[in-house]
Amino acid sequence: MNFSVSILAAYCCCITSLITAAPVELSNDRFRIELAGEEHGMGVRQLEDCSRGTIFWKTSVQNPLLWRIHLSEAGSDQTVLSRDNRDASECRIIEQTPDYLRIRWSGFAGLRDAEALTVDLQISLDAAGRSSWELVPELNDDRYTFTGMVFPCVENVIDPTKEKILFPVGNNGSRIVNFSLKGLYPSFEAQLQFFGFLQEQGALYMGLHDPEASIKSFELSDQLELSVFNYSMNTSIAGQSRTPSYPVIMAPAASSWECCALYRDWAEDQQWTSRGKHNERKDLPPRSEEIGLWLNLDDDPEKTTREALSEAPLQKDPCAVHWYHWNKRKFDREYPEMFPAKEGFREAVQAMRNAGMFVFPYMNGRLWDTTSDNFESVRHEACSQLDGTLIAENYGSGAWLAVMCPTSATYARKLYDNVATAINEYGLNGIYLDQIASCAPVRCCNPDHGHPISGGGWWQQNYRSLMKPIIDDFGSKAVFLTENGAEPYIDSFNTFLLWVQVYTDDFPSLIAVYNQYAWYMCSMVVPEDDLQSFAGLISRCLLWNIQPGWLNWLHGTDTDLSEVPDAAIKRDYIDRVLQLRHAAAEVVRDGIPFGDVIFTPAAELITLRYHRNTNYGRVPVTPGEFPSYYGTWWQAEKGDKWVALLAELSGHEQSSAFVALPPGFEKDAAGKAVYRIFEDGRKEQVEIENGVIPVKFVPFDLQCYIIE
């Protein structure tokens, strides 16, 4: 392997005032990093995947931006001073070897002296082309504290005419975009912490390998500046504030799917996957891995039981009931009190369980009603701002609900008691705790809580501690469900309700990374979606392994389906998805998705109009283009079988063919038989013709092929 660190000399002879600092290069035969010279701040000039010849982050700017540091006055959390890599009066290489660079910036105006703020960057490059970048600022001026660190921070990060970003925002983990976007991590906005920079001939992976999952925000601005803002810990406390420390990994990749694989390799060693893969765990309820259709019900016990039992006999796999308004408490009032239940609740649960169903009553996992009689006794355990102001939220119920700090022992006991009562006294085999993986960590500033003020990963760590006794004691008796899918909560919950906005540029990075560790559920369609858009969204449940349902307008309710456009067709479509999910479960349930099915000819694009692309409303609709047929490859956990899942979305008959051998596994799959699996479980062998499998689609077709 040929490593080199070179200074590419450039001299303007005899004109000393116009001397241009030479770029600095760290490279091998897999990856090349070119930085601006020391006189120009040493930002990134370009990154090159040497094996593919693709170049990323290329700029002609003489002094490119790389990082920013934000400072506040001691005792405050409001930024008053910002400095970046271009502001230093001194920038120099401290250490260099063939595979390592250490750079230091110092001498920033407005601070006490030249050493009041120093910023070190360490870059290492391994033989596989994987580079690690870690930025460490140090502040030695007691007048100021850190409020945040922006790193990486890159201007004009893509050429939108030929590049896109796999951006970690979206219902299924990411969106593939070339326009402005932002999200707060970890929350429903941003559930993962990695990016992919995508070109036709390859990709650049950028993973924020932060084991603390510290709170941070991601933004691609209108001017295409990419920034990762890391919130500081102990903001406002002189001498104690600090920024999160973790490596940013940049490496060449073939595609968005390989970016997911690179992140998965790291994520499998993190604390949130420490309970292991679902099929290896002994602490899960029987048949929990088989859940098929989800029902979203909201009524009294007698009616809910009738609605649920009308669906259960129609399904091969167990149904799950997500049940709102099961208790006598007012919704979004009186939290954290959840009991007593309505009359007949215990009998309803038993009847549904006798039918093989899982029942998930709604419980809130985060809030305390400030109007309740006992709130004043716990006010000091709620989150507060720096000035002591209580942090509370209002969801339209008329009550202000305090956000409880997860360090609260009182709240932890209450949550445990609610779960214990539901399972031990009422026989529940499912628990839904709302908001936990959806709402961003609150940057609590109460100094008496024992956690760092403001940022960092302490919120998620303390929720892990709060949930651990609950999962340890009840994980084998009930499936635990929460709202949305922020990754740090995977070891505290089994299933995640993905119910926010959907777009045609969504990408299933959550499933590609965590399919073996988490179950995802929900079909975000509404009655206004036409059949093409309905198929576009529901087909994801098959191709991306998302448990379908949660459609209270279509399943298990007394809704007059004659008022729902194409209701019978839509129910039949979901039935076919469920049947094929069941038939493909031997590969998909515990397998890994790894690539798009390649068709020849490629599908024409059609326009889909998803109505669920605003937070709660259904307008304005954002149309988007998507292939009229598409497919996803899956590999079995043991690596000995592959499944191709296909969907036709246009509603017309179409003919095509797909490349028969799964990309990257051609040698492993060669010589094996290919079968089409039908909804009833039948297998029919198909022939490969000149390396492809011919396909004839009927309108809104779903097809499954297995190589074994």
N, C-alpha and C positions, 0 to 999 in steps of 0.2 A: 504494500500500500504506500503510495507516494504522497506524503504530507509536505506542505510547504507553508512557511510564513514569509511573505516577501513584502518589501516596500517598493512599490512601483515608482521609480524615480521620475520626476518631471521637473525640469529646471528651465527657468527663463533667464538665460545668461545675460549678465551685465545690467539687468533691470531688477535690482534687488527688491524694490518696493512692490513688484508684481509676482514675487515668488509664490507658487502654488504648492501647498503641502501635498505630498504624494499619498495615494490611497494605500491602505493596509489590507493585506489579504491573509486569510486563514483557509487552507484548502487541502483536499486530497482528491483522489480520482472519483469520489462519489458526490461531494458537495463542496461548493466554494462560497466563502463569505468575503465580500469586499466592503470595507469601511472607508469613510472619508478620513483624510489624514488628521494628525493631531491638531494642526492649526485650524481645522474646520469642524471640530467637535466630535469626530469619529462616529457619526451616525451611519446607518446602512446605506450604501450606494446600490448594491444589488446582491441577490442570493441566487446561486445557480445549481440546478440539478445536473451534474456533469454527465451522468449516464444517458439522460434524455435530451440534454442541451436546452432545457427550459430555464428561463430567467424570471425571477420574481423580485418585486419591490424595487425595480430599476428606477433610478431618479437621475436627473441632470442637475439637481440642486447642489450647489457647492458645499453647503453645510446642512445636511439633512437632519431632521428632528429624530430623536430616539427615545427620550424620556423627559418627564417633567416632575418636579417635586413641588408640592404645595405646603405652605407653612401658615400657621396662625400665631397670633400673640398668645403667650402663656395665659391660661385661664379662659381662653375662648376656643371655639371650634369653627370659627369663620376664617376662611383663607384671606390673608392680607398680602402674601408674597409668594410668587411662583418663579422658579428657576428651571432651566432646561440645559441639555448638554451643550447648547451653543453659547450659553452665557458665561461659561467658566473662563477665567483668565489663564488657567493652566489646565491642559489636557495632555496626559502622557501615558505611554505604555510602561507599566510597572514591572511586568514579567512576561516573557514569551518563550514558548518552546514550540516544536513542530506541530503540536496539537492543542495548544493552550495560549490564551491571551488574558492578561489582566490589565485593565485600564482604570485610571483614576482622574476624576475631574475635581477641581478645587478653585478657590479664589473667586467667590461669587459676590457681586456688589450688593450692598444693603445689609450685610451681615458683619459681625463684630471684627473678624479678621479672615485671612485667607484659608484658615483651617476650620472655620466655624461650621462649614458644611462641606463634607467630602462625599463623593459618590464613586463607589467601586463597581466595576462590571467584570465578571469572570465569564469567559467563553471557552468551552472545550469542544473538541470535535473527535468523534470516534471513527473507527475504520468503516462502519456501515453508513457513514454520512450523517449521523445523528449528532446535532449540536445542542449544547446546553448553555443557556444564558441566565446568569443570576445577578441581579442588581441589588446592591446593599448601600443605602445612604446612611451617613452618620452625622448627627447634629450636635454641635458643641457651643450653642449659644442659648443661654437660659431665657432669653427674651422671647424665643419662639418654640413652637412644637410642630410636629408633623400633623397635617390633616389628610394627606394622601400622596400616593406615588402613582404616576401614570407611566406604565411600562408593560409592553411596548407601546410606542406612540409614533406612528408612521404616516407621513403625508402622502397623498396620491398613491395609496397602497395597491390599487389595481387600475388597469386600463379597462373601463366598463364596456368597451367595444369588443373585447376578446377574453376577458377574465371575469370570474365570479368568485364569491366567497361562500364557503360553507360556514354560516354564521350561527352561533349557538343560541338562537332564539326561535321559539316555535313550539307548537303543541306536541310534536313528535321528537323534539330535541334540537333540530336545526332547520334553517331555511337556506336555499341556494339563491343568492341575490347579487346584484350589482348596483344597489341603491342604498340610501341611508336607512339605518336600523339601529336600535339600541335595546338593551335589556339589563336588568339587575339580577345578579347571581348571589346565592342560590334562591330561586323563586320560580313561579310559573313563567316569568318572562325569559329567564335563562336558566336551564336545568343542568347544563354541562359546562365545561370550561376548556373547550378546544375549538380550533378553527381549521379550515382548509382553504387554501388559495388555489383556485381551479383553472387550469388551461386545458386546451384540447389534447395536448400531449403529456399531461401529468399534473401533479399537484404538489403543494408545499404544506406540510403539516405544521401547525403551531399549537402545542399543548401547554396549558398552564398546569403544571404538575404540582399543585398545591394540596398537600395531604390534609391541611386544616380546612379546606374548602372555604377560605376566608371570603367575606363579603366584598364584592367587586362589581363594577359596572362595565359593560362593553358598549362601544358606540362606533358606528361607521357614519361619519357626518355627511352632510350634503356635498362637502368639498372632498369626500372620500379620504378623510383622515381617520385612520383606525386608532382607537385608544382603549387601553385597559386601565381603568381607574381602581386602584387598591386603597380601600379605606384604612386609615391608620388606627392602631390600638393606643389607648391612653392619650387620645387627643386632648389637648389642653393642659396636660401635666408636664411641666418642665422637667427635663432630665429622664422622663419615663416613656415618652411617646416613641413609637417605632412603627415601621412599615412591615407588612408581611414579607417573609423571605421564602422563596421557593424557586426552582428552576423553570424557565420557559424553554421548552424543547422545540427545536425546528429541524425538520428532516424532510427529504424528498419522499414523495408517495406517488402511487399510480393514479389514485382516484379518491373521491369522497369516501368510498367504502374502505380503502386502505387507511385513510385518516382515522376512521372509526376503529379499525383494528389496532392501530398504533396506540390510540388512547385506551382501548380495552386492555392491552397488555399491561399498561400501568395501573389502570383502575382495579384490576383483579387483585392487586396487592395492597389496596387501601382498606382503612378500617370499616368503611361502609359495606364492603363485600366480605367481611370477616366471618359472617355466619355461613358462608359457603353457597354453592349452587343449590337451587331448589331440589334437584333430584338426589342430592347427597345429604340433605337435612333430615333429621329424625324428629324435629319439633314442629311439624306441620300437621294439620288435621287431615284425616283420610279423604281422598278424592278432591282435595283443594286444587290440585293441579289440573283437574278436568273441567273446571267451571266453563260453561259455554255462554249462554245468553244472560245478560244483565237486565233486570227490570228496575225501573225508577218509579217507585210508588209513594203515594202521599195521601193516606186516608186512615180511617178508623180501622181497628183490627178485623172486624167482620168483612168489610169490603176489600181490604188489602188481601186477606186470605183467599177470598173468592177470585180476585184478579190473578193472584200468583198461581193458584192451583189450576186455573184455566190454561196456563202456559206450560206448566211442568210436564204433563204427559206427552207434549208434542216434541220434546227434546231428548236426544240421545245422552247428552251430558247434563250434569247438574246445573240448574238455574241459580242465579244469585239475586236476592231482593235487596235493593238499597232503599231503606224506608225512612221517610221524613214524617214529622208530626205524629210519632208513635206514642208520645208521652203527653202529660197534662200541662207541661210548661209551654210558655209562649216562645215562638221561634225568635231567635236573636234577642231574647230577654232572659233574665234570671240565671244566665251562665255563671258558674259551671254546674249548677244544679240540673240534673237530667231526670230524676225520678220524682214522683211516682209515674208509672206507666198507665196508659188508659186501660179501662176494664176490658178483659179479653185478650190482652197482649200476650200473656204467657201461653194461652191456648193457641193463639194464632201462630206463635213461633213454633210450638210443638207440631202443629198440623203441617206447616211448611217443611220442617225438618223431616217429618215422617215421609214427605214426598221427595226426599233427597236434596232439598234446597239449602242454600246458605243464606242467612238472614243478617243484614247489616243495618242496625239502627243508627241514625244520625246522632253524633255527639260532637260538641265543639272541643278542640284541643288546644285553645290558646287564650280565651277571653274570660273576663269576670265583669258582670254587670255592676256598674258603679252605683246604681240605685238600690241594690240589694242591701238587706239589713246588716250583713256581715262584711261588707266591702271595706269599711274603715279599718277593720282589724287586719286586713291584708294589703292596704294601700301601699305600705312601705316595701312590699314585695313585688309591686307592679313596675313596669318600665317607666322611666322618666327621662326628660331632656336634661341638658346640662344645668339649666336654671331651676331644676326640680319640678317643672311642669309635668303633670301626668300625661302619658301617651295613651290616648283612647281613640276608639273608632266608632262610627255610627253607620249602620247598614239599613237605615230607614225604618227601624222598629220603634224609634222614639227613645231608645236607651243608648247612652254612651257606655261602651264596653272597653274596659281597661285591658291592655295587652300585658299579660303576666310574664314576668321574666322567668325563663326556664330554670333559673337557680332557685326559684321559690319552693321551699320544702312543703309549704301548705298546699300549693297548687299541685305538686307532684302527688301528694297523698290523695287529694280529691280526684285527680284523674285516675289513679290506681283504684280507688274505691268505686268509681263509676263503672269501670271495666269489670271489676270483680262482681259487682251486683248484677250486671247484665249477663255475665256468663254463669255465675254460681246460682243465682236465684231465678233467672228467666230462661236459662238454657240456650243462650245465643251462641252460634258458631261463627259469627262474623262481627266485627266492630269497625265502624267508620269514625275516624277522628278528623274533623274538618280542619283545613287551612295549613296544616303543619308543613307540608312540602310544597305549598303554594305561595304563602306570604313570605316576603324577604325577611331575613333577620332584622329585628329592631335594634338600632344602635343605642341601646340603653346606656345612660350616663350616671346611674346611681352608684356612688362610690362605695356604698355599704353592701353591695351584692356579692362582692368577692370575685368579680370578673373584670377583664380589661374594659375600660370605658370605650364605647363606640364600636370600632371595627374589629376585624379578626375573625376567627372561627369558633369563638367561645359559645355562641348561640347554638350552633349545631352540636357541639360537644356536650353541652348541658341538656339538650333535648335527647341525645343518645343516652345520657345517664338517667334522665327522667323515664324514658321508655324501657330501659333494660329490665328492671324488675317486672314490668308488665309483660314483656315478651318472654322472659324466662319462666314466669309462672303460668301464662295463659296461651303462649304461642302454639302449643300442641292441641289446644281446644278450640281456637278461633282463628280465622284469617283476619289480618289487620289491613285495613284500607285507609288511605288518606287522599287528600286533594292534590292533583297534579303530581309531577314526578321529579322534583329536584333531587339530585343524586345522593347528597349526604345522608338521606333518611332511609336508604335501602335496607340497612340492617335493623331498622325499627318497624318497617312495614313490609308486607308481602306484595300488595297490589296498589296501583296508582291510577286515579281517575283523571284521565287526560281530556279536559273538557273546554279548553280555551280556543281562541281563534284558529281557523284552518285556512290554508292557502294552497294553491297548486304548486308552489315552490317548496313545500314542506319536504323534509328528508328525515327518514326514520333512524336518526343517530342514537336516540335513547335505546331503541330495540337492538340496534347493531352492537351496542356496547354491553347492555345489561339484560339481554333476553334470558340468560341462564340464571339470573339473580333476582329478577323482578317480573311481576306480571302487570301488564298495562291493559286498561279497559276503557270503553266508551266509544260511541259512534256519533261524531258531531255533525249530524244532519238534522235539518228542520223540515217541516211540511212544505215550505216554499221551494225547496231544492227540486229541480226537475230530475228526470230519470238519469240523464248523463251525469249530473253532479252527484246525485245519490250514489250511483255506481262508482264514481271516482273516489268517494269517501269510504263507502262500505267495503269496497275491494281491498282497501288498506288493511282491514281486519284479517283478511286471508293472507295477502302478500307480505304484510309486516307483522303478523302475529299479535293482533290486538283483540282482546275479548270484546265481542260486539254487544250492542244494545244500549240501555239507558235512554230509551226513546219512549217517554211516557205518552206520546201521541200515537204510538203504533203498537205497543205490546202491553198486555196485562192491565188495560184500563177499560173503563166504560165509554171511551171516546167513540163517537159515531164515525166509523171508518169510511162511511160513504162521503164524508166531508173532506177526507184526505185524498189528494190527487194520487191516483195509481197505487192505492194502499195495498191491493192484493199483489201487485207486481213487486212492490217494495218488500213486503213480508216474505214472498217467495225468494227474493234475492238474498235476504239475510239467512233464510233457511238453507240455501245452497252454500253460502259462506260457512255456516256452522257445520254442515255435513262434510265439506272438504277439509275444514280445520280438523275435524275428528279423524278423517281418513289419512291426513298427512302428519298427524301428531307424532308418530314414531321418529320423524326427523325434525320437524319444526319446533315442537314443544321444548326440547332441550338442546336445540341446535343453534347455529349462528348464521344470520343472513350475511352474504359477502359480496353480492354483485347484482347488477342489472342483467336481465336476459337480453341478449343481442339478437335483434330481428333483422331479416333481410326479405323484402325491403323493410326499411324503417317505417314506423307508423307516421301517418299524417297527424298534424296537430289539430286539436279541437279546442273550443273555448268552453271552459267550465265556470259556473257562477255559484260560488259557495256563499250562502247567506250568513253563515256563522263566522264572519270575519271582523266583527266588532265585539267589544267586550261582553255585552249582554244583548244588545240590539241586533237587528238583522239588516240594517241599512247603514251606510251605502254598501252595496255589493261590489266586491273587487273582482272583476273577471280575470281569468288567467288561462294561458294556453298549457295544454298537456297532451301527451301522445294518446291517440285513439285506442291503442292497446299497449300494454306494458307488462313486465314480469320481473320477478325477483328470484335469485338463486339462494338456496339454503344448503348448509352442510350439516350432517348428523354430528353429534358430539364426538363419536368415535372416529369420524373422518372416513367412514366406509360407504356412506350413502349420500346422495344429493337429490334435492327436490327443486323443480322449477315450477313456480306458481304464476299463472297468466290471467289477465283480465282484459276483456273487450269493453270499451266505454262508450262508443259512438251510438250504439243501438242499431248497427247495420251489420250485415254479413260481410266478412272480410277474410282474405287469404294472405298468409305470410309463411314464414319459416323461421325457426330460431336455431342458433348455433348449439349443437347438441351437447358438446362437452363443456362442463363448467369452467369459466376462465380461471386460470391458475392451477387447475386440478386435472388438466387434460390427460396427463400420464396416469394418474391414479384412477380416473374414470374410464380410460380406454379399455375396450373389451367387455365391459359390463353391459347387462341388458337394460333397456329403457322401457318403462311401462307407463301408460296413462292410467291414473286412478280416477274413478268416477265417484259421484256423490254417494252411491250406495255401497262403496267399498270395493267394487269390482276392479280388477287390474287387467289391462289389455296391452300386450306387447306391441311396440311400434318400431318401425325400421328407420335407421338413419340413412339419409340419401345425400351423398356428397358432403357429409359433415354437418348437415342440418336436418331438422325434423319439420316436415310440412305441417302447417296448422290451418284449419278452417274454423273460423269463429262464427257462431251464430250471434244474434244481437244480445248484448250484455252477457256474453259467455264468461265462464270461469273454468279454467283447466289446471290440472295438476299432473306433473310427470315426475317419476322417480327413477333414478339410476341406482341399481343395486346388483 
